[in-house]
């Protein structure tokens, strides 16, 4: 437990220190989110804050690894660190590509179709380097192998679907940062329960960085995650879900990520259905997402954020209870 607390704490402190630097960087180069009729904020806000989350997450893992190697080298000899190098390179390449796309979009907005193409490419990199949904475990340890075609379809749909679902939640001060911190912390607990040490380290690092970032992102926000942050978080969590809860999951535990990600998943599904009914393009933005509805019902941004946090915590507790 000390290891998990340590990596979370390191990431949190780094995020608190790095985020102000990213805010200054964005202001200096005018990388800001300009208000319009679709957006809630009234003033230009730095929009590449996700860079602070990414740097904090991986720098904390690097620092944690260095400390662990020095004081407890046996930690890296456990079986949970045995990942295929090709798979690791594929994950790094996929996350790097989606981060670059997010940064470009924050500097100069890309079309939704363009971002979707790169999401598809990133998902393919993951699939063909080994990060994919291959089979599920039925009762009595019988396996249902999906086959190459079904495995490919499910993997691509999950990665792209969850990445976009997470991205759509980032429409209100503190929404994605808070929900993301709770979800990643919950995924860390689930990883511990399942004995997946390396996954726990990574998601606790993300949770810590998002918690630190929330200080600057909570209403009134001084910085936004931007697509740099939201696309990375979505891709990161889709990878963790596949490695931790789909790869060798039972029928019951397959529901775990769906339960934990219920808010972004169902918000996205309802958005697609809503736009189809209204005969709008499914990529056309609107102000009818769950956080917009809460504001329309009379809640302010802080109250709406806390409602979303409470729902996420409640769903996470259900997921943890099921897996135990």
DRENTOR-820843 format. One record per atom (N, C-alpha, C): x, y, z. Coordinates in pm, whole numbers, plus 32768, in hexadecimal, padded with zeros to 4 digits. Example, Ala and Ser with C-alpha at 12.3 -4.5 7.8 and 13.67 -1.06 7.14 Angstrom:
<pts>
85277DC7830C84CE7E3E830C85287EB6830C85057F1F82C485577F9682CA850A80038313
</pts>
This chain:
<pts>
80527F8780008000800080008055807E800080CB8074803F812480E88043814B81137FB5815F80B07F5E818680CD7ED38119811E7E8D809C80F77EA0802D813A7E5D801981C77E94802581D47F17801982587F55808A82B37F26810182797F1A817682C77EF0816782FC7E62814082A77E04813582D37D7980C383377D6A805683247DB37FE783847DB18015840C7DE5805E840B7E54808A84877E9480EF84D27E3D814D84897E0381B184C67DAB816C850A7D35810D84C27CF980C684F77C85807485727CAA8034856E7D1D7FE285E07D4B8039865D7D5D80AA864E7DA1810386BF7DBA813B86F67D378164869D7CDE819986C97C5C813087177C0E80B486E77C118049872B7BCA803187B77C02803587C37C86802488457CC5809388A67C9D810A88727C85817D88C67C62818388E47BCC815F88827B7A816E888F7AEA80FB88DB7AA9808288CA7ADC800E890A7A9D801C89A27A90804989EA7AF8805C8A7B7AE880BE8A9D7A7881228A497A6281828A6179F7813F8A51796F80E789ED7963809F89D878E6803E8A4A78CD80018A7F79377FA68AF2792A7FF28B6978F080698B83792680BC8BF278F480E48BDC786381078B607844812E8B3D77BB80BB8B57775A80438B2C777E7FCD8B3F77287FAD8BD277147FB88C1F777F7F9C8CAE777480048CF4771D80828CCB772B80ED8D0976DE80DB8CF2764980AC8C7A7624809D8C597596800B8C5D75697FB68C9975BC7F298CAF759B7EE08C2D75787EFD8BC475C27EB68B4575B17E428B4676147DD68B8875EC7D658B9C76477CE28B7276057C808B5476597BFB8B2E762B7BA48BAC76277B7F8BD575AF7B2E8C4E759E7A9A8C2C75B37A538C79760779C48C5E762079718C6E75A179078C1C759678A48C2C752C781C8C03756477B68C057511772F8BEA7542771C8B5D757777758AFF754F77698A74757A77AF8A5B75FF780D8AB47624785F8A9E769A782B8AEA771378538ABA7788781F8AF0780578718B67783678F68B5F7827794C8BC8785E793E8C4B7810795F8CBA7852794D8D3F781879CF8D8077EA7A3F8D5378217AC08D8F78007B1D8D2677C27B808D5177737BE28CF3773A7C2D8CAA77A97C378C26779C7C788BD278017CE38B7C77BE7D5D8B7377F87DC48B1977C27D8B8A8C77B07DA98A4D773F7D6189D2771C7DBA895877077E3A895F77267E8F88EB77147EBF88B4779B7E6988C378017E8E889778887EA9880378927E7087B578357E86872578377F19870078307F69875977F87FF8874077EF80348732787B8001877E78DA803187747965800F86EC79A07F9686BB79807F6B863879B17FC385C979787FDE85D178F7802F856B78B580BD856A78EC80FA85E078F5818385E97929818985B879B9812B85E27A0B812985B97A98811985237AA780C184E97A5680A684597A5D812484097A418165842479D281D783D279AB825683F679F7826484747A1E82D884997A6F82CE845A7AF9825784527B30824484127BB38265837D7BAC823F833D7B3D825E82AF7B2B82F6829B7B20833982F77ADA83CA82F07ACC840F83037B5383E283677BA0841B83807C258400830A7C82838682D87C7F836082667CD283B881ED7CB183CB81D57C2E841C81637C0384AC81717C3384E281EA7C2B856B82037C56857B81EA7CEC851B821C7D39851E82077DCA851281737DEC84B7812F7DA7849E80A17DC28517804B7DA0855780697D2F85CE801C7D07863D80297D6F8647809F7DA986B180B87E0C869480747E92861780807EC185F6804D7F4685BA7FC17F4685797F9A7ED985357F197ED885377EDE7E4B85AD7EB47E1B85BA7E827D9285687E047D7785477DB77DE084F97D3D7DCD846E7D5B7D9684417DD77DA983BB7DFD7D7D83AB7DE97CE784187DFC7C9C84117DF27C0B84277D647BD884357D067C3384477C7C7C0A83C47C2D7C0E835A7C6E7C3C82DC7C277C4682A17C117BBC824D7BAD7BB1821C7B817B2E81C77BEA7AE6818C7C477B3081307CA67AF381767D0C7A9A81FA7D0F7A9C82427D6E7A48826E7D2F79C482457CB579AB826F7C70793182107C9178BF822B7CFF787A81DD7D26780582337D1C778881F47CF8771A823A7CEC769C826A7D75766E82E87D7F764483237DFF761E82DA7E3D75A782AC7DEA754982617E1D74D681DF7E5D7504819D7E1F756581217E55759A81397ED975E181A47EE0762D81C67F5B767581E37FCC7612822F7FAF75AA824E8014754481CF804074FB81737FE274E780F5800374A780A2806174FD809F8049757E8055809F75DB8092812B75DE8118813075E5815D81B175E7814381FE7565814A81B874F4813481F8747180A5822D7465804681DD74927FB98204748A7F9D827F74E07FCF827E755B7FBA82F075B58003836D75828079835A754A80C483CB7515807B840B749F804583B674467FFE83E873D17F81843673FA7F3483FE74567EB78441747E7ED484C174CC7F4384C375167F6A853D755D7F9185AA74FA7FDD85847493800585E4742C7F8B861D73E37F2A85C773C57EAF85F473847E65865773DE7E60863874607E1E869174BF7E63871874C87EE6871974C87F32879674CF7F1987EB74527F1B87AB73DE7F0187F373627E74882E73647E1487DF73957D8A880E739A7D7B888373FB7DC6888474687DBF88F274C87DFD8972748E7E60896074387EA189D473FA7E508A0773847E2889A973307DD889CB72BA7D70895E72A97CF3897D72C47C88891972CB7C8188C4724C7C7F883F72637C7387E071F67BE087BB71E27BBF878C716C7B38875D71537B2186DA719E7AA486C071C27A828647720D7AAA85C971BF7A9885CB713C7ABB855770EA7B51853E70EC7B9F85A970EC7C31859B70F17C5C855971727C23858671E27C44854A72637C1884B872687BA7849A722C7B768410722B7BD483B571DD7C0B83E871707C6A839971207CE5837571737D1883D571BF7D8E83BA72107D6D836172887CF3836B72BB7CC8830F73247CC2828172EF7C90827472757C8981F172347D1681B9721F7D71820E71F57DFC81E371E17E3A81B872667E24820572CF7E5A81E373537E21815F73847DA08149736F7D6080CD73997D9A8056734D7DB7806B72CD7DF38000727D7E807FDF72AC7ECC804572D17F52802D73067F497FD573827EE87FF373D87ED57FA374527EB37F13742F7E527F0373D67E247E7C73B47E947E26737A7EDC7E5D73197F407E0E72D27FC47DFF731F7FCE7E3E739480427E2873EB801B7DDA74697FA07DA9746C7F7B7D4C74D77F1A7D7C75407EF77DFE753F7E977E3075A17E0C7E2675637DC87DB875807D477D9E75407CF27D4275967C717D43757A7C127CEC75BE7C0F7C69756F7C447BFE75AA7C547B8175607BF07B1675867BD07B0C76087B707AA776337B357ACE76BA7AC87A8B76DC7A8D7A9E77617A807A1777A57A837A1878277A7C799D787479ED798378A079B9790F7879793278E9789F793578A0792578C5786C795078BF782179CC791277A179C1794277727A33799376F77A3A7A12770179E77A46777D79DD7AC6779679987AC6776D79057A52777078C67A4C775978367A6277DF77EF7AA977DB77807ACC7856773A7A7B786676BA7A4F78E076A27A0D790276257A6D795875D47AAF791A75737B0E7962751F7AC179B274B57AE37A2F74A87A967A8974537AB87A7A73BF7B2F7A4C73A17B597A4773167B907ACE72EB7BDF7ACE72827C247B4772587BC57BB972337B5D7B9A71E87B017C0371B77AB67C43722A7A767BF272807A2A7C2872F07A857C6E73547AFB7C3673697B5D7C7373C37B847CFE73907B9B7D08730F7BC17D8872D27B517DEE72E07AD77DC572BF7A657E2172C47A4D7E5573527A4D7DFA73B37A337E21743E7AA17E7B74757B1E7E5A74547B8E7EAB74847B897F38744C7B777F4373CA7B737FC773897AFE801A73BD7A897FDB73C87A12802273F97A25805074897A607FFB74DC7A73802075687AD5809475767B46808B75317BAD80F3753D7B79817975097B42817A74917B1081F674577A96822974A47A3C81CE74C779C381F4750F79E0823275967A3881F275E47A56822676697AA782A876607B0282B076027B51832A75F07AF783A275D47A95838F757D7A3883FC755D79D8841875CF79AF83AF7615795383C176867995841476F47A1383F577127A5D844277757A6F84D277467A8B84E376C67AA08567768E7A2385C0769B79AE8585768A793185D2768F790D8600771B794085BA7781792385E1780B796B8663783079D6868377E77A2786F8780779E5877877D1796F879978097929881077DC79048870784A7938885678C3791788AA7936798C88A9799779A0891879DC7A1089237A3B7A1388AC7A9B7A8388667A9D7A9887FB7AFE7A5387787ADF7A0587717A7379B786F87A577A1286807A3A7A60868779D07AB2861579A97B2385FD7A0C7B6286687A3C7BD286567A9A7BA3860C7B187B2F86357B4F7AFD85F47BC67ACC85677BAD7A7B85567B447A4984D17B227ABD84747AFE7B1D84A97AB37B9184597A8C7BE4842F7B037BF584887B657C4184677BDE7BFD83F77C2B7B7883FE7C357B2C83977C7E7B3083127C347B1B83167BB17B1B829B7B627BA482577B667C0E82A47B517C9482697B507CB882327BD97C8F82777C447CA882447CCB7C5D81C07CE07BE281B97CAF7B92813F7CBA7BD080CD7C697C0180ED7BF27C4580887BA07CC280547BE77D0480AE7C327D7880857C7F7D5580217CEB7CE7803B7D317CB97FDD7D987C957F567D5A7C4F7F5A7CEA7C2A7EDE7CA57CA67E927C777D0B7EDB7C497D887E9B7C1D7DCD7E587C947DCC7E987D087E077E5C7D807DBE7DDB7DA47D397DE07DA07CE87D6B7DC17D097CF67D657D227D157CE67D417CAD7C837DD67C8C7C7B7E267CCE7CCF7EB47CB27CD17F027CEA7C5B7ECC7D517C1B7F0D7D8B7BA47F5C7E077BCF7FD17DEF7C0380227E587C4280487EC97BE480767EA77B6D80A67F0E7B1380347F697AE47FBE7F2F7ACF7F4C7F827AA87F247FDF7B1A7F2A7FAC7B957F097FFE7C097F6680767C147FE680607BFE804880CC7C058026813A7BA0800681117B267FEA81727ABC7F6A81C27AD77F00817E7B017E8381C77B157E85821D7B937ED181F47BF97EDE824A7C707F3082C67C4D7F8F82B67BF27FDD832A7BC57F82838C7B7B7F2A83587B267ECC83AE7ADE7E6B83F07B3F7E3B83A57BA07DDD83DB7C027E1C844D7C517E99843B7C787EDF84A47CC37EF185227C717F1585137BF47F2B85887B9E7EA885D27B847E3B85897B737DB985C97B5D7D87860E7BDC7DA485D27C4F7D7D860F7CCE7DC586947CE37E4686967CC47E9387127CCE7E64877A7C6A7E47874C7BF17E1887A67B877D9287E57BAA7D40879B7BF67CBA87CA7C187CBD884C7C677D2988657CAF7D3788E37CFA7D2C895B7C9D7D5E894E7C237D5E89BC7BC37CEA89B27B5F7CA9893E7B5B7C4089277AF87BB489317B327BAA892B7BB87B2689357BF67AF289C47BEA7A7089D17BE57A338A547BD07A578AB97C3D7A838B327C177A988B627B8E7B1F8B327B587B1C8AF07AE67B948AB17AAE7BFC8B167A807C788AF87A9D7CE98B487A6C7D278B0979F07D038A8979D77D3A8A4079657CDD89CD79427CDB89A878C37C8D893578957CEC88C4786E7CB9884A78747D0787D778457D2087E077B07CBD881377667CC7881776D57CC3878B769B7CC8878176187CCB86FE75D87D4D86B575F67DB6870076157E3586C1763E7E1D866576B37DD0869677157DB58646778B7D4685E2777A7CD5860E77407C6085B677377C78853E76DB7CBA8553766A7CD684E376107D3A8481764E7D9F84B976927E00846376D57DBD841077427D6D845277977D2B840C78047CD0839E77CF7C8383BD77677C2A835A772C7C7582E276F57CE182FD76A97D31829176707D75823F76DE7DAC828677417DF1824577B17D9281E677FB7D1B821678187CBB81C478637C85815078107C798163778F7C4C80F4773A7CB5808577397D3380AB77397DA18049773D7DA17FFE77C17D95804878307D93800978B47D1E7FA878BF7CAB7FCF78887C347F7A788D7C4C7EF778437C897F0077CE7CA37E88777F7D067E2C77C67D727E6677F87DD97E16783A7DA77DDB78BE7D4F7E2679037D287DFB79887CA37DB379917C447DD279387BBD7D9E794E7B7E7D5C78D67BC17D5E78637B8C7D1977EE7BE57CA377C67C667CB677D67CC67C5577A17CA97BC777D17C937BBA78547C757B37788D7C037B4578F07B987B8478C37B2B7BA6791E7ABD7B3D791C7A737B33798B79FC7AE1799079897B34795979187AF2794378A47B3A790E78797BA9796D78867B8F79F0785D7BF47A5178BE7C697A5079407C4C7A5079A17CB97A5B79AC7D0B79DC79757CD9796C79707D2A78F279187DA4790B78B77D967963785C7E057981789F7E6F79D679127E4E7A1379537EAB7A6F79767F307A2D79C27F3179BE79E27FB2798079677FFB794D79017FAF792278867FEE78F378418038796578407FFA79DC780480397A52785380B67A7A78D680A97A82792A81197AAD7922818D7A4B791F816E79C9791C81D67962788D81F87937782B81D8798C779E81E77965777B8275793C77AB82D9798577888364796477B5838A78D87838837E78B6786083A3782D7825834977C2781682C677DF77E1826A777A7751828C775776FB829877BC766E82B177A176558340777276A6839D77A1769A8427776F76B5842B76DA771983DF76AE773B83D9762076CE839175D0769B83217604763182D775BF75B5832E75AD758F83747616751983CA760E7530843D75AD75AD846E75A875CD84DB754B75BD84AC74BA75EC8432749E75E283FA7417755083E673F2750283AA744D747383927434742A84167420744A84777477740984FB74707422853D73E9749C853673B974BF8579733C7485853172C3747B84AC72CD743D8460726073A9848272557365848972C872D784AB72C972C085367290731A859372B2730D861C72817347862E71F5737885C071BD73B585C07138742B862071317479861F719C74F4866D71A0756A8610718A75DB864B7163765685FD7156768085D171E176AA855271EF76CB852072757742856872B3779485AB7260780685F6729577E3868872B3776686AE72967740873972AF773187527344777E87AF737C777787C9740C76F4880B743576CB87F774B17654883874E576658851757B75FE888675B9760288A37648759888507691759587CE766E7532877676AB757186FE76EF75F38707770D7635869B7757760986A177E9762D863B783475FE863078BE762486A87914769E86DD78FF76C78750794F767987CE7925765887D878A57605884878797579883F78B6754287C578BB74BD87B178F374BA87D97987752187B579D1752787D87A5F752888707A71756F88B57A1B757289477A2074E9898179FC74A68944799B74218972797373BB895C79E173D188F67A36737688DA7AA5738B89397B1B73ED89927B0F740089F87B76747989E67BCD74C5897A7BBB753F89677C0975AD89BF7BD0760589F07C27767A8A377BF376E789D17BD2775689FF7B9A77BD89A37B6B77F9894F7BDB780D898B7C507844893F7CC077E488D27CED776588F47CF9770188937D2376F388227CBC76F288477C3D76E787E37BD2775F87847BD577D687BC7BEC784F87697BF2784687067C65781B87337CDA781186DB7D4E77A8866D7D39773C868D7CF276D886277CD2771585BA7C7B776285E37C1677A485827BBE780C85317C0B785485717C6878B685297CBA787084BF7D0E780084E67D4D77B8848A7DA4778784107D56774F84287CE0771E83BA7C8D7791835D7C66780383987C42787883487C1B78AC82F57C9078B083307D0778DC82E67D7D787B82737D9A77FA828E7D91779482287DA977A481B37D4877B681D17CC777C981697C62784A811C7C7978B281627CA3793281217CBE792880C07D3278DE80E77D9978CA808E7E0C788180107DE2781D801F7D8B77D57FAB7D5778347F4D7D0D78887F887CB778E77F387C6879497EEE7CC2797E7F337D2679DE7EF67D82799B7E867DD279207E9D7DFA78D57E377E4678BF7DBA7DF278A07DCC7D7378897D5B7D1979097D097D0779777D4D7CEF79F47D087CD27A297CBD7D4C7A0C7CF27DC37A3A7CB07E3E79ED7C2E7E57
</pts>
